[in-house]
Amino acid sequence: MSVDGRVRTAVAMALVTAVVGATAACGDSGADDGRLSVVAGFYPLQFVAERVGGDHVRVTSLTQPGAEPHDLELSPRQVAGLSEANLVLYLQGFQPAVDEAVRQAGVRTLDVAALVPLLTAEAGDGHDHGAEGTAEEPAGDEPDGHEDEGQSDPGSRDPHVWLDPTRLATIADAVATTLAELDPDDAAGYRERAAGLQADLTALDREYTDGLRDCVRREIVVSHAAFGYLADRYDLRQIPITGLSPDTEPTPGELAAAVETARAVGATTIFFETLVSPDVAQAVADAIGADTAVLDPIEGLGPDVTGDYLSVMRDNLATLRTALGCA
C-alpha cells in the first residue's frame, strides 16, 4: 500500500473511532449491559432512583456534586444522554433547562411535582406570612406534569418536597411503579427496595417528630425559603431572608426586616446553606448577636460530603435541636 493509501486508511479509522466514542458517550442508555438508564435532575431524585433501582439501573445526575441545581445549564452531551435514557426523573419548574430538554427528548419521564401537593413559595422579606406560606397547590393531573389552565405558575410553588420524608416516600413509591412497568421481570425487586426506603424514611420522620416536639423556639431564620416543607411537617415557622432563589441578594429594606423579625422572635441562630455564600446570614446574625449554622437543603451534596440524604437529614436535625433549644 502506498504512503498516501496508508494515511487515508489511518484518517478513516480515526474518524470511525471518534464517531463511535461520541455515540457511546452521549447515548449510554444501558442497553448494552441490560440495566435501565435513569437520568435524575438533581441529587434527591438520584438518591431515590439508586435506592429503588438497585443493581438493575444505572443512574446519572444532571447536577454535579457541589453545583447549585437551580440554574443548571445542560451541555450538548447531557442533552444527548437524556434523549437516550429509559427514564428521566425531574421536578417541573425547578430546573428550566431540564424542563425544556425533556419536552424535546421524547422519552419516558416522571415529574415528581405531579405526585404530591406543592406549597406556595414564601416571600423573602423577613416577615412572617403565616398560612400564606404553607398553602398547598394541587398536583398536576397530566402525565407530563404540565399545569392545567388556571393553576398557579410553577415559579410560585416551592419545589423542595424532599425535605419532608413522607413526601419523598410517596415519590419513591411512584418511581418503583414506573421502573416496574419498564422492567417487569424485576417488578417485585423494585417494590421490595422501595419498601425498604420507605421504612428508612418513616424512621427518619419519627426521629424528627420526637426530636422537635419540645423546643424553646420554633422559628427558623434561614437565608432562603427552602425549608417550607420541613417547617410544615414539623410545626416550625420558617422566616426566610430571601425567597426561593439562593442567589438573590436582599434589598436593604428586606435585610432590615429580617433583622427586626429575628430579634423579635429571639433567634439565637441564623441558618445558611452549604452551596451558597453565608454573608447574608452572617450580617443578620451580627446585627442581633446570634450564631450562624449550616442547614442543608440537600439540593445537591457538597464535594466533601461522604454521607447520603438520610445522614444529611439527621445532621440537619441535630443542628435544629441545638439551635431551637429542644429537650
Residue pairs with C-beta under 8 A, 6 or more apart in sequence:
1 9
25 77
25 81
26 77
26 80
26 81
26 84
27 80
27 81
27 84
28 37
28 58
28 60
28 81
28 84
29 37
29 84
29 85
29 86
30 36
30 37
30 57
30 58
30 86
31 37
33 58
35 55
35 56
35 57
35 58
36 53
36 56
36 57
36 58
36 86
36 87
36 179
36 182
36 183
37 57
37 58
37 60
37 84
37 85
37 86
37 87
38 49
38 53
38 57
38 58
38 59
38 60
38 85
38 86
38 87
38 88
38 89
38 179
39 59
39 60
39 61
39 62
39 81
39 82
39 85
39 87
39 88
39 89
40 46
40 48
40 49
40 59
40 60
40 61
40 62
40 88
40 89
40 90
41 61
41 62
41 63
41 69
41 72
41 88
41 89
41 90
41 91
41 94
41 95
41 98
42 61
42 62
42 63
42 69
42 72
42 91
42 94
42 95
42 299
42 300
43 61
43 63
43 65
43 69
43 298
43 299
43 300
43 301
43 309
44 162
44 168
44 298
44 299
44 309
45 61
45 89
45 90
45 91
45 112
45 162
45 171
46 59
46 60
46 61
47 308
47 309
48 89
48 168
48 171
48 172
48 175
48 197
49 57
49 59
49 89
49 175
50 57
50 59
51 172
51 193
51 194
51 196
51 197
52 172
52 175
52 176
52 179
52 190
52 193
52 194
52 197
53 59
53 175
53 179
53 190
53 193
54 189
54 193
56 179
56 183
56 186
56 189
56 190
57 179
60 81
60 85
62 72
62 74
62 78
62 82
62 95
62 98
63 69
63 72
63 95
63 299
63 300
64 300
65 300
65 301
65 302
65 303
65 305
66 275
66 300
66 301
66 302
66 303
67 275
67 300
68 246
68 247
68 275
68 276
68 299
68 300
69 94
69 95
69 299
69 300
70 94
70 95
70 245
70 246
70 247
70 299
71 247
72 95
72 97
72 98
73 97
74 82
74 97
74 98
74 101
78 101
79 101
79 105
82 88
82 101
82 102
82 105
82 107
83 104
83 105
83 106
83 107
84 107
85 105
85 107
85 108
86 107
86 108
86 182
87 107
87 108
87 109
87 110
87 178
87 179
87 182
88 98
88 102
88 105
88 107
88 108
88 109
88 110
89 109
89 110
89 112
89 175
90 98
90 99
90 102
90 109
90 110
90 111
90 112
91 111
91 112
91 113
91 159
91 161
92 99
92 111
92 113
92 114
92 140
92 145
92 146
92 154
93 99
93 113
93 154
93 155
93 157
93 159
94 113
94 159
102 109
108 178
108 182
109 144
109 145
110 174
110 175
110 178
111 140
111 144
111 145
112 161
112 171
112 174
113 139
113 140
113 145
113 154
113 157
113 159
113 161
114 139
114 140
114 141
114 142
114 143
114 145
115 139
115 170
115 171
115 174
116 139
116 161
116 167
116 170
116 171
117 136
117 137
117 138
117 139
118 136
118 137
118 139
118 157
118 158
118 159
118 161
119 133
119 134
119 135
119 136
119 137
119 157
119 158
119 228
119 229
119 232
120 132
120 133
120 134
120 135
120 136
120 137
120 152
120 156
120 157
120 158
121 133
121 155
121 156
121 157
121 158
121 225
121 228
121 243
121 244
122 129
122 132
122 133
122 158
122 225
122 228
122 238
122 240
122 243
123 129
123 133
123 225
123 240
123 243
124 224
124 225
124 240
124 241
124 242
124 243
124 244
124 248
124 250
124 254
125 250
125 253
125 254
125 257
125 258
126 239
126 240
126 241
126 250
126 254
126 255
126 256
126 257
126 258
126 259
126 260
126 261
126 262
127 239
127 257
127 261
128 237
128 239
128 261
133 225
133 228
133 238
134 228
134 231
134 232
137 151
137 152
137 157
138 151
140 146
140 147
140 148
140 151
141 148
142 148
147 153
147 154
158 225
158 226
158 228
158 229
158 244
159 244
160 226
160 227
160 228
160 229
160 297
160 299
161 167
161 168
161 171
161 229
162 168
162 171
162 229
162 298
162 309
163 226
163 227
163 229
163 230
163 297
163 298
163 313
164 229
164 230
164 232
164 233
165 201
165 202
165 204
165 205
165 208
165 233
165 313
166 201
166 202
166 205
166 233
167 229
168 201
168 309
169 197
169 198
169 201
169 202
172 194
172 197
172 198
172 201
173 194
173 198
175 194
176 190
176 191
176 193
176 194
177 190
179 186
179 190
180 186
180 187
180 190
180 191
183 190
200 310
204 310
204 313
204 314
205 233
207 314
207 317
208 233
208 234
208 313
208 317
209 234
211 317
211 320
211 321
211 326
212 234
212 235
212 236
212 317
212 320
212 321
212 324
212 326
213 326
214 326
214 327
215 321
215 324
215 325
215 326
215 327
216 324
216 325
216 326
217 265
217 266
217 267
217 268
217 323
217 324
217 325
218 235
218 236
218 237
218 324
219 236
219 237
219 239
219 265
219 267
220 227
220 231
220 236
220 237
220 238
220 239
220 271
220 295
220 320
220 323
220 324
221 239
221 241
221 258
221 261
221 262
221 265
221 267
221 269
221 270
221 271
221 284
222 238
222 239
222 240
222 241
222 270
222 271
222 272
222 281
222 295
223 240
223 241
223 242
223 246
223 270
223 271
223 272
223 273
223 276
223 278
223 280
223 281
224 240
224 241
224 242
224 243
224 244
224 245
224 246
224 248
224 273
224 276
225 238
225 240
225 242
225 243
225 244
226 240
226 244
226 246
226 273
226 297
226 299
227 236
227 238
227 295
227 297
228 238
230 236
230 238
230 316
231 237
231 238
236 320
236 324
237 265
239 258
239 261
239 262
239 265
239 267
241 250
241 254
241 255
241 258
241 280
241 281
241 284
242 248
242 249
242 250
242 254
242 280
246 273
246 275
246 276
247 276
249 280
250 258
250 280
255 280
255 283
255 284
258 284
259 284
259 287
259 288
262 270
262 284
262 287
262 288
262 290
263 287
263 288
267 288
267 290
268 290
268 291
268 323
268 325
269 285
269 290
269 291
269 292
269 293
269 322
269 323
270 281
270 282
270 284
270 285
270 290
270 291
270 292
270 293
271 281
271 292
271 293
271 294
271 295
271 319
271 323
272 278
272 280
272 281
272 282
272 292
272 293
272 294
272 295
273 294
273 295
273 296
273 297
274 294
274 296
274 302
274 305
275 299
275 300
275 302
278 292
281 292
282 292
284 290
285 291
285 292
291 323
293 319
293 322
293 323
294 319
295 316
295 319
295 320
296 302
296 312
296 315
296 316
298 309
298 312
298 313
301 308
301 312
305 312
307 315
320 326
